[in-house]
Amino acid sequence: MIWLTWRQFRVQALTALAILAAAAICLLVTGLRMHHTYAADLATCTPRHDCSDALSAFGKSYSSAFNLTELLVIAAPGLIGIFWGAPLIGRELETGTNQLAWTQSVTRSRWLAVKLAGVGIASIATAAVLSYLLTWWAGPLDQINGNRFAAMTFSSRDIVPLAYAVFAFALGTTAGLLLRRTLPAMAVTLAVFVGIQILVPTLIRPNLLPSTTVTFPVNKTTASQATGIYTSGGGAEIYIAGLPVPPGAWVISAPPVEDSSGQAVAAYNHLNCFPGTSGPPTKGTGIDVDQTAACLAAYHLHQSVTYQPARYYWPLQWYETGIFLALAGALSCISFWWIRRRRT
């Protein structure tokens, strides 16, 4: 069975190996140059204590490659589920070649176990290589961005991509087994995986660990610690941008400025605090942000920020990895149960 599984999977395996080799060469060449440039820029600007412009220019020069590489690493587990998982059993049942194996001395459970183990290990290895390469390659850019909790960043770094790959592979295999058709199984795998990538960062990940909420009064002191004040919705809402939270924290929500009753405050109800401006009053635009905040302070307003501290990064990585490994295990159990009860 091991030899047969390899014979059936060798084309996909060799294709993946070639893609990984090309990706490794590309990321190593560009990554070494990027790390060298980053170190040189830091060495130049650090003595002047002004690195913001240099690092901003550095980040912009690699932004397109950064976004594309993150997207490819996030898509890799989904592609594994679509092109490795869905056809693994679905094509066998669709063409009837499974009957040959089942009439031999190989049991159905062993037949499925060898296929799951062999291709599953290849899936984990592929995701691990891509995740490691990206985590190393994007190190300087992650330092500049300072937000490891961003949806695409978190999902493409360290150990979470491995769990995604295992889950997507198990999902595709189970879909192929239940639907007995390759193309419908691939479509279901794609739809579910895309849905998971949207659902997890927005609804599940923020609630895995308790969050901290801090309330800031709207006054001159708070404005001096923030990056600016702006309005939204045609003046229906007021926001204070860049409120001081711990470095590296994941800001989950920052609702608009509210009054003492918890109602959002409209800027057009306080036009005396926003004189002669149609745009957002931010620092460096000629608008006196401190004066605007001091004016709003008379109305006893506040804005809250809910965040999770930077130390939650690795616990969240492990929790999410555990969740998707458990889901993959549950899908595998369903596959074994289903294949045993099938009579034909």
N, C-alpha and C positions, 0 to 999 in steps of 0.2 A: 504493500500500500504506500509506503514512503516513496519508493521508486516511481510508482504510478502518479502520485501526487506531484512529484517533481517534474515528470514528463508533461503533465497537463499544465503546469504553472510556469515552466521554464521561460516561455516567451515573455510573459509579464514580468518575471523576476529579472531577466536580462535587460529588458527595457527600463525598469526602475533603476537598475544598477547604473546604466548609462546616463540616465537623467541625474542621478545623485552625483555621479562623478563630474558631470558638467557643472552642476550647481556648486559643488565643493570647490572646483577650480575657480569659478567666477567669484564666489564669495571670499575665497582666500586671497586672490589677487587684489580685488577691490578693498577687502577688509584691511589688509596690511597697509595699503596706501592711506585708507581712512584713519586708522589708528595713528599712523605716523604724522599725518596732517593735524589731527586733533592734539596730539602731544606738542607739536611745534607751535600751534596757535596758543595753547595754554602757557607755554614757556615764554611766549612773547608778550601776552597781555596781562599775565598775573602780576609782574612787577609794577604795572601801571594801575592795578586794582580796577580795571575796566575791561571785562571780557564779554560783556553782553553783545556788543556789535559783532565782534569776531565770531563768537559762538553762534549767533543768529545767522550770519552769512554761511557759516559752515553747515548748519542744519538745513538751510534752504538748498544748498548745492546737492544734498543727498536726499531731499524729501521725496522725489519721484521714485527713486530706486528703493527707498525705505518702505514706502507704502505698497509698492508692487511686491516686494519680497515678503512682507507680512501677509499680504493677501494670498500669495501662493502657498505659504506654509499653513495658513488656516484652511485653504481649499484642499490640501493634500489628504487629510483624513477622509473628507467627503469623496474624493476621487478613488481612494482605496476601497471605500464601501461600495461605490458604484461599479468600478471595473474589476475589482477582485472579489468582493463579497457577494454581490448579486448574481454573477454568473457561476459561482463556485458550485452551488447545488442546483440552482434554477436551470442552468443549461443541461445538466445531467438528467434532470427529470423531464425537461422539454424534449430532449432527443431520445430518451429511454436508455441511455448507456449505463444508468445506475443498475439496471436489471442484471447486467453481466457481472458486476461486482457482487451483487446480493446473492447470486446463484452459486458463487464460489464459497470458499471457506471463511471469507471475511464477513463478519457480522455488520449489521447496519450501524450500530453504535461505534464500532471500531472504524468503519469507513468514514463516518462523520468526524470522529475524534481526530484522526490523522489529518484530514483536510483542514479542520479548524486550527489544529496546533501548527501545522506547517506554514500555512499562509498567514495565520495570526502572528507568528513570530516574525515573519518578513514584514508585516504591517508595522509592528512595534519598532523594528530596527529602522525602517524607512522614516517614520515620524521622529525617532530619536536623533537620527543624523541631521535631519532638516532643522529640528528645534535647536540642537546644539550649535549648528552653524549660524543660524540667525541670532541666537542669544549672544554669541561671541561677536559676530559681525556688527550688530547694532548697538554694542556696548556704549560707544561714545555718543550716539544719538539718543539713547535712553538716558544718559547722564544729562544731556542738554534739555530734553523734554521734561524729565523729572516726574513722569507719571507712568509708573509701571502698571497701574490699574486700568488704563484705557482699554476699551473692549478688544480691539485688535491686538494690542500689545500683550495683554494678559493671556489671551487665547493662543498666542503663537510662541510663547516663551516657556523654557524650563520643562516641567513634566506634564502639564495639561495636554499638549498635543498628542502625547503617547496614549493617554486615556481616550481622547477623541478618536484616534485611529482604531483602537480596539473596539470601541463602541460602534463606529461606522461600519467596520468589517462585520461585526456580529449582526448589526442591523441589516446589512445587505444580504448576508447569508440566510438569516431568518426570513426575510422578505422573499428571497428566491425559493426557499423551501415551501413556504405557505402558498405563494402565488403560482409556482411551477412554471413561470415564464420569466425570461431574462429581462426583456425591456420593461414590463410593468414593475418588476422588482427594482430595476435601476431608477425608475421614475419615483417610486415610493421612497427609496433611500435618499435621493436628492432632496425631495420635499421635506422629509423629516429632519435631515441634517441641517438644511438651511433654517428651518424653524427653530431647531435647537440653538443654533448660533445667534438667533435673535432673542429667544426667550431667556437663555441663561444669563447673559450680562445685564438684562433689564429687570428681571423678576426674581431669579434664583440667587445669583451671586451676591447681590446687596443684602440679602437676608440670611446668609449662612452664619454670620457672626453679628453680635450686637453693635449698633452704630452709636456714635456720640453726636449730640446736637448742642450747638453753642449759639446763644442769642447775643447779637451785637446791637447796642443802641445807635441810632443814626445821629451822629454829632461830628464835630470837627475832629475829635481825637480818633474816632473810627475811620473817618475819611483819610486821615494822614497815614493810616496803616494799610489802606486799600489801594487799588490801582485806578479807581475812578468810579463815577456814578453815571448810569445811563438809563434811558427810558425805553419801553417796548410797547407794542400794541397801540401805536398812535398816542402814547402818553398815558395809557391805561395802567401801566405798571412802572415801578421804579426799582432799579437794582443797584446794589453796591458791588462792584467787581473786585475780585482779589482780596476778599476778607482774610485776615491772618488766621490760618489753620496750621497745625504742625507740618513741618516739611515732609513731602512725599505722601501726604494723606490723600485718600481717595474721597473726593467730594461727591456724595451721592445725590444730594439735592440742596438747592439754594433758592427757595421761593422768594417772591418779590417782597419789597418793604411793606410791612403791615402796621396797622395802628394798634392801640391797646386792646381792642376787641377782636383782633385777629383777622381783620379785613384788609385786603390789598389796597394800597393807597395809590390814587391816580395822580400823575404829574400835573394834569390840567386843572386839578383842584388846588394846586399850589404854584401857580404861574409866577408868583412873586419871588419864588426861589429859583426859577429857571428863566431869568430875563434874557430876551433877545437871542435865543438859540433854538434851532430846529433839529440839531443833532445831539448826540450823547455828550454830556459834559465829562470828559476824561482828562487826566493829567497830561499836560503837554500840548493841549489844543487851544489854549488861550482862555479857557473857562476856569474860573476860580472854584475848584471843587470844594476846598475847605469852606469857602463862603456859602456855597450851596448847602453843604451838610450842616453848617451852623444855623442856617435859616430853617432847615427841616427839623432841627433839634427842638425847636419851640413847640412842635406838635407831638412830641413823645412817641416817635416811631422806632421801629426795630426791624432787623432782618436776621433770620436764623440760617444756620448752615449745618447740615447733617453730613458727617464724614466717618470714615474708618481709618485708623492710623496706619502708618507705613508698615508697622510690625505685623500686620495681618496678612501681608502678601503671601508668605509661605504657608501659613495655616489655610488660607483660601485655596492655594494651589493644591494642597494635599486633600482638602475636603472635596473639591471639585473632581480631582482625580479619582478619589474613592467612589464618588457618586456614579461616574461614568463606567468605572470598572464593575461596579455592582450591576448597573444596567446591562453591560455586556454579558456578565455572568447569567443574568436572568434570561436574556435573549438566547444564550447558548443552551440553557436548560429547556427552554421552550422548543428549541430545535431538536434536542435529543428526545424529548417527550413525544413530539409530533412524528418523528421518523420511526419511532418504535411502534406507534399505534397504526401506522399506515399498513394496509393489507396488500396493496399493489404498488 
